[in-house]
Amino acid sequence: MIIDTDKEISFEQFEHFISTFYLQSLTELREMNEEDGEYDATSSDDREGVMLNTEENVMTNVNMTIEDIDKSEIAKLLS
C-alpha cells in the first residue's frame, strides 16, 4: 500500500494500516520465537506473550514516529 503523504488519510485507511502492520509484526515475532524454540502454539501463555510483545512494539513505533515529527510542523498547525 502506498500512502500519499500530501493527502489526508481516512480513519478506515489508518485502521487498515495499523491492523496490517500489527498482524505482520505478530507473525514475524512468532516466527522468531519458533526459531529460537521459545514458542509453543498450544500454550496460551506463549500466544498471549507474543500478542502483548507485538502490541508493545507497535505502540513504541507509533510513539517514536510521533516524537520524530518536526516541531515546526506542529507549531504551524496549532497557530
N, CA, C and O of each residue as an XYZ file, in Angstrom:
316
protein
N       0.849     -1.170      0.000
C       0.000      0.000      0.000
C       0.893      1.232      0.000
O       1.791      1.357      0.833
N       0.650      2.121     -0.916
C       1.387      3.378     -0.994
C       0.505      4.470     -0.427
O      -0.659      4.605     -0.805
N       1.066      5.250      0.484
C       0.313      6.333      1.099
C       0.826      7.652      0.540
O       2.019      7.945      0.607
N      -0.083      8.438     -0.009
C       0.261      9.771     -0.499
C       0.274     10.706      0.700
O      -0.781     11.047      1.236
N       1.460     11.121      1.123
C       1.584     11.944      2.322
C       1.107     13.369      2.116
O       1.045     14.141      3.074
N       0.769     13.736      0.888
C       0.250     15.074      0.626
C      -1.275     15.124      0.752
O      -1.868     16.199      0.662
N      -1.904     13.981      0.956
C      -3.357     13.916      1.103
C      -3.689     13.406      2.498
O      -2.918     12.664      3.107
N      -4.839     13.816      2.985
C      -5.314     13.307      4.270
C      -5.702     11.849      4.101
O      -6.162     11.436      3.036
N      -5.513     11.073      5.162
C      -5.949      9.685      5.115
C      -7.196      9.544      5.987
O      -7.366     10.246      6.984
N      -8.043      8.635      5.588
C      -9.262      8.403      6.361
C      -8.939      7.534      7.568
O      -7.896      6.883      7.624
N      -9.853      7.537      8.529
C      -9.676      6.676      9.696
C      -9.664      5.213      9.268
O      -8.927      4.405      9.834
N     -10.480      4.867      8.266
C     -10.523      3.494      7.771
C      -9.172      3.083      7.185
O      -8.732      1.952      7.390
N      -8.508      3.989      6.459
C      -7.175      3.703      5.915
C      -6.165      3.516      7.056
O      -5.312      2.630      7.007
N      -6.278      4.358      8.069
C      -5.408      4.253      9.229
C      -5.615      2.914      9.929
O      -4.651      2.226     10.264
N      -6.884      2.547     10.150
C      -7.196      1.267     10.790
C      -6.622      0.100      9.996
O      -6.046     -0.829     10.563
N      -6.784      0.160      8.689
C      -6.273     -0.906      7.822
C      -4.752     -1.004      7.935
O      -4.205     -2.102      8.045
N      -4.076      0.130      7.907
C      -2.620      0.147      8.007
C      -2.160     -0.436      9.342
O      -1.279     -1.295      9.369
N      -2.748      0.022     10.448
C      -2.350     -0.453     11.778
C      -2.638     -1.949     11.903
O      -1.805     -2.693     12.422
N      -3.790     -2.392     11.442
C      -4.141     -3.804     11.501
C      -3.143     -4.652     10.711
O      -2.671     -5.679     11.200
N      -2.831     -4.225      9.509
C      -1.876     -4.947      8.662
C      -0.505     -4.975      9.314
O       0.145     -6.020      9.339
N      -0.052     -3.841      9.843
C       1.261     -3.753     10.487
C       1.317     -4.641     11.724
O       2.310     -5.333     11.944
N       0.256     -4.627     12.536
C       0.210     -5.458     13.743
C       0.281     -6.939     13.383
O       1.073     -7.680     13.965
N      -0.536     -7.371     12.432
C      -0.556     -8.783     12.052
C       0.774     -9.222     11.447
O       1.235    -10.335     11.702
N       1.381     -8.368     10.661
C       2.699     -8.661     10.086
C       3.732     -8.791     11.208
O       4.534     -9.725     11.207
N       3.714     -7.866     12.154
C       4.656     -7.891     13.271
C       4.424     -9.109     14.154
O       5.376     -9.719     14.639
N       3.158     -9.463     14.362
C       2.810    -10.638     15.156
C       3.391    -11.906     14.527
O       3.971    -12.745     15.216
N       3.229    -12.027     13.229
C       3.762    -13.183     12.504
C       5.279    -13.244     12.608
O       5.850    -14.307     12.853
N       5.931    -12.098     12.419
C       7.396    -12.061     12.485
C       7.908    -12.451     13.865
O       8.870    -13.212     13.972
N       7.274    -11.938     14.932
C       7.717    -12.255     16.281
C       7.469    -13.730     16.615
O       8.305    -14.378     17.244
N       6.323    -14.250     16.192
C       6.034    -15.674     16.415
C       7.080    -16.529     15.719
O       7.586    -17.486     16.305
N       7.414    -16.194     14.464
C       8.407    -16.960     13.712
C       9.781    -16.889     14.375
O      10.492    -17.892     14.440
N      10.156    -15.712     14.864
C      11.444    -15.576     15.553
C      11.471    -16.441     16.808
O      12.460    -17.123     17.078
N      10.382    -16.408     17.573
C      10.316    -17.204     18.794
C      10.325    -18.696     18.489
O      10.923    -19.477     19.229
N       9.663    -19.101     17.400
C       9.676    -20.507     16.995
C      11.092    -20.954     16.644
O      11.535    -22.028     17.050
N      11.796    -20.114     15.883
C      13.168    -20.443     15.503
C      14.068    -20.602     16.717
O      14.990    -21.418     16.718
N      13.793    -19.811     17.757
C      14.591    -19.866     18.984
C      14.089    -20.947     19.944
O      14.641    -21.122     21.030
N      13.044    -21.669     19.542
C      12.481    -22.708     20.396
C      11.746    -22.157     21.602
O      11.596    -22.847     22.610
N      11.281    -20.902     21.505
C      10.629    -20.237     22.629
C       9.136    -20.037     22.415
O       8.524    -19.204     23.083
N       8.540    -20.789     21.494
C       7.115    -20.603     21.236
C       6.448    -21.951     21.060
O       6.907    -22.790     20.285
N       5.369    -22.151     21.781
C       4.555    -23.356     21.674
C       3.127    -22.907     21.386
O       2.476    -22.306     22.241
N       2.646    -23.198     20.189
C       1.318    -22.744     19.764
C       0.207    -23.279     20.654
O      -0.880    -22.703     20.695
N       0.459    -24.365     21.362
C      -0.569    -24.923     22.240
C      -0.596    -24.222     23.598
O      -1.496    -24.460     24.403
N       0.389    -23.359     23.853
C       0.464    -22.660     25.137
C      -0.206    -21.291     25.044
O       0.233    -20.417     24.297
N      -1.278    -21.124     25.819
C      -1.963    -19.826     25.807
C      -1.046    -18.732     26.346
O      -1.157    -17.581     25.925
N      -0.147    -19.066     27.264
C       0.809    -18.076     27.784
C       1.754    -17.596     26.680
O       2.042    -16.403     26.584
N       2.235    -18.523     25.850
C       3.117    -18.146     24.749
C       2.386    -17.272     23.738
O       2.926    -16.269     23.270
N       1.157    -17.655     23.404
C       0.371    -16.856     22.452
C       0.110    -15.462     23.007
O       0.271    -14.465     22.304
N      -0.296    -15.400     24.281
C      -0.565    -14.101     24.898
C       0.712    -13.265     24.982
O       0.675    -12.053     24.767
N       1.832    -13.900     25.291
C       3.105    -13.184     25.368
C       3.504    -12.567     24.033
O       3.964    -11.427     23.983
N       3.325    -13.323     22.953
C       3.646    -12.799     21.619
C       2.718    -11.647     21.271
O       3.151    -10.648     20.697
N       1.445    -11.783     21.615
C       0.483    -10.716     21.326
C       0.839     -9.441     22.100
O       0.834     -8.348     21.535
N       1.145     -9.585     23.389
C       1.482     -8.413     24.204
C       2.786     -7.757     23.744
O       2.877     -6.531     23.677
N       3.784     -8.566     23.431
C       5.048     -8.004     22.941
C       4.863     -7.285     21.616
O       5.452     -6.228     21.389
N       4.046     -7.855     20.743
C       3.786     -7.223     19.451
C       3.055     -5.901     19.639
O       3.396     -4.901     19.007
N       2.049     -5.898     20.508
C       1.308     -4.658     20.772
C       2.254     -3.581     21.312
O       2.201     -2.428     20.881
N       3.109     -3.960     22.247
C       4.066     -3.006     22.811
C       5.015     -2.486     21.739
O       5.315     -1.293     21.703
N       5.488     -3.370     20.868
C       6.393     -2.948     19.791
C       5.709     -1.978     18.830
O       6.305     -0.984     18.416
N       4.458     -2.270     18.477
C       3.723     -1.393     17.562
C       3.500     -0.025     18.214
O       3.700      1.007     17.575
N       3.092     -0.018     19.470
C       2.858      1.250     20.160
C       4.156      2.045     20.311
O       4.150      3.270     20.195
N       5.252      1.360     20.565
C       6.547      2.043     20.647
C       6.891      2.678     19.305
O       7.362      3.814     19.256
N       6.656      1.951     18.221
C       6.917      2.510     16.884
C       6.055      3.740     16.619
O       6.537      4.734     16.074
N       4.788      3.677     16.999
C       3.889      4.819     16.806
C       4.373      6.003     17.636
O       4.444      7.124     17.133
N       4.705      5.764     18.900
C       5.185      6.850     19.765
C       6.464      7.469     19.235
O       6.608      8.692     19.244
N       7.397      6.645     18.771
C       8.658      7.175     18.237
C       8.407      8.007     16.981
O       9.052      9.034     16.767
N       7.468      7.555     16.156
C       7.134      8.299     14.944
C       6.547      9.658     15.291
O       6.897     10.663     14.673
N       5.658      9.695     16.275
C       5.068     10.961     16.707
C       6.134     11.882     17.277
O       6.151     13.076     16.978
N       7.024     11.334     18.095
C       8.090     12.145     18.688
C       9.036     12.715     17.633
O       9.648     13.760     17.853
N       9.160     12.043     16.496
C      10.060     12.492     15.435
C       9.441     13.534     14.501
O      10.115     14.036     13.601
N       8.174     13.859     14.710
C       7.533     14.873     13.870
C       8.204     16.212     14.140
O       8.409     16.602     15.290
N       8.536     16.898     13.073
C       9.195     18.200     13.177
C       8.310     19.147     13.986
O       7.152     19.377     13.637
N       8.858     19.683     15.052
C       8.101     20.555     15.966
C       7.577     21.803     15.250
O       6.546     22.353     15.637
N       8.269     22.241     14.232
C       7.784     23.421     13.485
C       6.507     23.085     12.719
O       5.656     23.955     12.532
N       6.363     21.854     12.280
C       5.118     21.416     11.599
C       3.954     21.440     12.583
O       2.845     21.853     12.241
N       4.218     20.993     13.805
C       3.179     21.001     14.838
C       2.802     22.432     15.189
O       1.620     22.759     15.288
N       3.804     23.285     15.377
C       3.558     24.689     15.713
C       2.742     25.369     14.614
O       1.845     26.162     14.899
N       3.057     25.055     13.367
C       2.345     25.662     12.236
C       0.859     25.274     12.278
O      -0.008     26.110     12.022
N       0.567     24.011     12.599
C      -0.815     23.565     12.652
C      -1.584     24.159     13.819
O      -2.795     24.367     13.737
N      -0.872     24.430     14.906
C      -1.545     24.909     16.111
C      -1.620     26.417     16.210
O      -2.228     26.933     17.148
N      -1.025     27.147     15.275
C      -1.098     28.607     15.360
C      -2.202     29.175     14.509
O      -2.392     30.390     14.474
